[in-house]
Amino acid sequence: MKADRLTRVNELLRREIGLQLFHALDPSVVDLATITVTHVMIGSDLHNARVLISIRGTPEIQNQTLYHLRHRHSAIQRLVAEHVV
């Protein structure tokens, strides 16, 4: 039963993070179509999560997009926390 709950929470977070990327990132700086949230692995305590993403494009585009994601991670966390209870 617990594994089923974690699976549902992982899927909920994956969808919500994908949605909140559109609010947290500037489309004139980052091409949002190149980013895909592939997996979310949340800890059993529901406090920490590892988010796996896929970025399409050249290595230069990937590095630039990853830089912007890391720079805006606190804003993304805040937006997700507001919508997921």
PyMOL commands that place a pseudoatom at each C-alpha (Angstrom):
pseudoatom trace, name=CA, resn=MET, resi=1, chain=A, elem=C, hetatm=0, pos=[0.000, 0.000, 0.000]
pseudoatom trace, name=CA, resn=LYS, resi=2, chain=A, elem=C, hetatm=0, pos=[2.782, 2.441, 0.860]
pseudoatom trace, name=CA, resn=ALA, resi=3, chain=A, elem=C, hetatm=0, pos=[4.558, 1.886, -2.466]
pseudoatom trace, name=CA, resn=ASP, resi=4, chain=A, elem=C, hetatm=0, pos=[1.298, 2.629, -4.292]
pseudoatom trace, name=CA, resn=ARG, resi=5, chain=A, elem=C, hetatm=0, pos=[0.979, 5.921, -2.424]
pseudoatom trace, name=CA, resn=LEU, resi=6, chain=A, elem=C, hetatm=0, pos=[4.547, 6.908, -3.267]
pseudoatom trace, name=CA, resn=THR, resi=7, chain=A, elem=C, hetatm=0, pos=[3.893, 6.095, -6.918]
pseudoatom trace, name=CA, resn=ARG, resi=8, chain=A, elem=C, hetatm=0, pos=[0.839, 8.365, -6.946]
pseudoatom trace, name=CA, resn=VAL, resi=9, chain=A, elem=C, hetatm=0, pos=[2.734, 11.180, -5.200]
pseudoatom trace, name=CA, resn=ASN, resi=10, chain=A, elem=C, hetatm=0, pos=[5.648, 10.813, -7.644]
pseudoatom trace, name=CA, resn=GLU, resi=11, chain=A, elem=C, hetatm=0, pos=[3.277, 11.094, -10.603]
pseudoatom trace, name=CA, resn=LEU, resi=12, chain=A, elem=C, hetatm=0, pos=[1.465, 14.076, -9.086]
pseudoatom trace, name=CA, resn=LEU, resi=13, chain=A, elem=C, hetatm=0, pos=[4.750, 15.901, -8.520]
pseudoatom trace, name=CA, resn=ARG, resi=14, chain=A, elem=C, hetatm=0, pos=[5.999, 15.058, -12.012]
pseudoatom trace, name=CA, resn=ARG, resi=15, chain=A, elem=C, hetatm=0, pos=[2.927, 16.636, -13.598]
pseudoatom trace, name=CA, resn=GLU, resi=16, chain=A, elem=C, hetatm=0, pos=[2.896, 19.644, -11.266]
pseudoatom trace, name=CA, resn=ILE, resi=17, chain=A, elem=C, hetatm=0, pos=[6.602, 20.399, -11.761]
pseudoatom trace, name=CA, resn=GLY, resi=18, chain=A, elem=C, hetatm=0, pos=[6.109, 20.230, -15.514]
pseudoatom trace, name=CA, resn=LEU, resi=19, chain=A, elem=C, hetatm=0, pos=[3.258, 22.726, -15.290]
pseudoatom trace, name=CA, resn=GLN, resi=20, chain=A, elem=C, hetatm=0, pos=[5.089, 25.102, -12.961]
pseudoatom trace, name=CA, resn=LEU, resi=21, chain=A, elem=C, hetatm=0, pos=[8.113, 25.281, -15.261]
pseudoatom trace, name=CA, resn=PHE, resi=22, chain=A, elem=C, hetatm=0, pos=[5.967, 27.435, -17.546]
pseudoatom trace, name=CA, resn=HIS, resi=23, chain=A, elem=C, hetatm=0, pos=[5.378, 29.919, -14.729]
pseudoatom trace, name=CA, resn=ALA, resi=24, chain=A, elem=C, hetatm=0, pos=[8.895, 29.982, -13.306]
pseudoatom trace, name=CA, resn=LEU, resi=25, chain=A, elem=C, hetatm=0, pos=[10.973, 30.147, -16.492]
pseudoatom trace, name=CA, resn=ASP, resi=26, chain=A, elem=C, hetatm=0, pos=[11.030, 32.941, -19.026]
pseudoatom trace, name=CA, resn=PRO, resi=27, chain=A, elem=C, hetatm=0, pos=[10.137, 31.599, -22.499]
pseudoatom trace, name=CA, resn=SER, resi=28, chain=A, elem=C, hetatm=0, pos=[12.273, 34.273, -24.157]
pseudoatom trace, name=CA, resn=VAL, resi=29, chain=A, elem=C, hetatm=0, pos=[15.346, 32.856, -22.378]
pseudoatom trace, name=CA, resn=VAL, resi=30, chain=A, elem=C, hetatm=0, pos=[14.603, 29.104, -22.295]
pseudoatom trace, name=CA, resn=ASP, resi=31, chain=A, elem=C, hetatm=0, pos=[12.794, 27.040, -24.922]
pseudoatom trace, name=CA, resn=LEU, resi=32, chain=A, elem=C, hetatm=0, pos=[10.305, 25.235, -22.696]
pseudoatom trace, name=CA, resn=ALA, resi=33, chain=A, elem=C, hetatm=0, pos=[9.532, 22.688, -25.417]
pseudoatom trace, name=CA, resn=THR, resi=34, chain=A, elem=C, hetatm=0, pos=[12.984, 21.171, -24.916]
pseudoatom trace, name=CA, resn=ILE, resi=35, chain=A, elem=C, hetatm=0, pos=[12.397, 20.266, -21.241]
pseudoatom trace, name=CA, resn=THR, resi=36, chain=A, elem=C, hetatm=0, pos=[10.676, 17.066, -20.125]
pseudoatom trace, name=CA, resn=VAL, resi=37, chain=A, elem=C, hetatm=0, pos=[10.258, 15.981, -16.524]
pseudoatom trace, name=CA, resn=THR, resi=38, chain=A, elem=C, hetatm=0, pos=[10.793, 12.228, -16.871]
pseudoatom trace, name=CA, resn=HIS, resi=39, chain=A, elem=C, hetatm=0, pos=[10.691, 10.916, -13.292]
pseudoatom trace, name=CA, resn=VAL, resi=40, chain=A, elem=C, hetatm=0, pos=[10.269, 12.065, -9.730]
pseudoatom trace, name=CA, resn=MET, resi=41, chain=A, elem=C, hetatm=0, pos=[11.533, 9.891, -6.892]
pseudoatom trace, name=CA, resn=ILE, resi=42, chain=A, elem=C, hetatm=0, pos=[10.311, 11.076, -3.524]
pseudoatom trace, name=CA, resn=GLY, resi=43, chain=A, elem=C, hetatm=0, pos=[11.741, 9.827, -0.235]
pseudoatom trace, name=CA, resn=SER, resi=44, chain=A, elem=C, hetatm=0, pos=[9.630, 7.750, 2.102]
pseudoatom trace, name=CA, resn=ASP, resi=45, chain=A, elem=C, hetatm=0, pos=[9.398, 10.736, 4.486]
pseudoatom trace, name=CA, resn=LEU, resi=46, chain=A, elem=C, hetatm=0, pos=[7.849, 12.859, 1.659]
pseudoatom trace, name=CA, resn=HIS, resi=47, chain=A, elem=C, hetatm=0, pos=[10.295, 15.704, 2.335]
pseudoatom trace, name=CA, resn=ASN, resi=48, chain=A, elem=C, hetatm=0, pos=[12.955, 15.187, -0.323]
pseudoatom trace, name=CA, resn=ALA, resi=49, chain=A, elem=C, hetatm=0, pos=[12.575, 14.367, -3.984]
pseudoatom trace, name=CA, resn=ARG, resi=50, chain=A, elem=C, hetatm=0, pos=[14.904, 13.778, -6.883]
pseudoatom trace, name=CA, resn=VAL, resi=51, chain=A, elem=C, hetatm=0, pos=[13.621, 15.148, -10.175]
pseudoatom trace, name=CA, resn=LEU, resi=52, chain=A, elem=C, hetatm=0, pos=[14.968, 13.720, -13.421]
pseudoatom trace, name=CA, resn=ILE, resi=53, chain=A, elem=C, hetatm=0, pos=[14.653, 15.817, -16.541]
pseudoatom trace, name=CA, resn=SER, resi=54, chain=A, elem=C, hetatm=0, pos=[15.459, 15.427, -20.189]
pseudoatom trace, name=CA, resn=ILE, resi=55, chain=A, elem=C, hetatm=0, pos=[16.638, 18.386, -22.255]
pseudoatom trace, name=CA, resn=ARG, resi=56, chain=A, elem=C, hetatm=0, pos=[16.684, 18.123, -26.030]
pseudoatom trace, name=CA, resn=GLY, resi=57, chain=A, elem=C, hetatm=0, pos=[19.136, 20.048, -28.141]
pseudoatom trace, name=CA, resn=THR, resi=58, chain=A, elem=C, hetatm=0, pos=[22.834, 20.621, -28.500]
pseudoatom trace, name=CA, resn=PRO, resi=59, chain=A, elem=C, hetatm=0, pos=[25.098, 20.382, -25.453]
pseudoatom trace, name=CA, resn=GLU, resi=60, chain=A, elem=C, hetatm=0, pos=[25.275, 24.185, -25.396]
pseudoatom trace, name=CA, resn=ILE, resi=61, chain=A, elem=C, hetatm=0, pos=[21.478, 24.471, -25.239]
pseudoatom trace, name=CA, resn=GLN, resi=62, chain=A, elem=C, hetatm=0, pos=[21.324, 21.731, -22.624]
pseudoatom trace, name=CA, resn=ASN, resi=63, chain=A, elem=C, hetatm=0, pos=[23.890, 23.474, -20.410]
pseudoatom trace, name=CA, resn=GLN, resi=64, chain=A, elem=C, hetatm=0, pos=[22.163, 26.842, -20.757]
pseudoatom trace, name=CA, resn=THR, resi=65, chain=A, elem=C, hetatm=0, pos=[18.759, 25.340, -19.921]
pseudoatom trace, name=CA, resn=LEU, resi=66, chain=A, elem=C, hetatm=0, pos=[20.167, 23.430, -16.955]
pseudoatom trace, name=CA, resn=TYR, resi=67, chain=A, elem=C, hetatm=0, pos=[21.788, 26.632, -15.690]
pseudoatom trace, name=CA, resn=HIS, resi=68, chain=A, elem=C, hetatm=0, pos=[18.430, 28.439, -15.789]
pseudoatom trace, name=CA, resn=LEU, resi=69, chain=A, elem=C, hetatm=0, pos=[16.676, 25.521, -14.095]
pseudoatom trace, name=CA, resn=ARG, resi=70, chain=A, elem=C, hetatm=0, pos=[19.226, 25.497, -11.283]
pseudoatom trace, name=CA, resn=HIS, resi=71, chain=A, elem=C, hetatm=0, pos=[19.025, 29.278, -10.970]
pseudoatom trace, name=CA, resn=ARG, resi=72, chain=A, elem=C, hetatm=0, pos=[15.208, 29.194, -10.655]
pseudoatom trace, name=CA, resn=HIS, resi=73, chain=A, elem=C, hetatm=0, pos=[14.876, 26.010, -8.580]
pseudoatom trace, name=CA, resn=SER, resi=74, chain=A, elem=C, hetatm=0, pos=[13.687, 27.840, -5.447]
pseudoatom trace, name=CA, resn=ALA, resi=75, chain=A, elem=C, hetatm=0, pos=[10.912, 29.575, -7.393]
pseudoatom trace, name=CA, resn=ILE, resi=76, chain=A, elem=C, hetatm=0, pos=[9.857, 26.255, -8.904]
pseudoatom trace, name=CA, resn=GLN, resi=77, chain=A, elem=C, hetatm=0, pos=[9.848, 24.644, -5.441]
pseudoatom trace, name=CA, resn=ARG, resi=78, chain=A, elem=C, hetatm=0, pos=[7.727, 27.461, -4.042]
pseudoatom trace, name=CA, resn=LEU, resi=79, chain=A, elem=C, hetatm=0, pos=[5.178, 27.236, -6.876]
pseudoatom trace, name=CA, resn=VAL, resi=80, chain=A, elem=C, hetatm=0, pos=[4.895, 23.467, -6.539]
pseudoatom trace, name=CA, resn=ALA, resi=81, chain=A, elem=C, hetatm=0, pos=[4.516, 23.714, -2.755]
pseudoatom trace, name=CA, resn=GLU, resi=82, chain=A, elem=C, hetatm=0, pos=[1.637, 26.186, -3.195]
pseudoatom trace, name=CA, resn=HIS, resi=83, chain=A, elem=C, hetatm=0, pos=[-0.284, 23.762, -5.419]
pseudoatom trace, name=CA, resn=VAL, resi=84, chain=A, elem=C, hetatm=0, pos=[0.481, 20.384, -3.849]
pseudoatom trace, name=CA, resn=VAL, resi=85, chain=A, elem=C, hetatm=0, pos=[-0.896, 19.690, -0.394]
for i in range(1, 85): cmd.bond("trace and resi %d" % i, "trace and resi %d" % (i + 1))
show_as sticks, trace
zoom trace
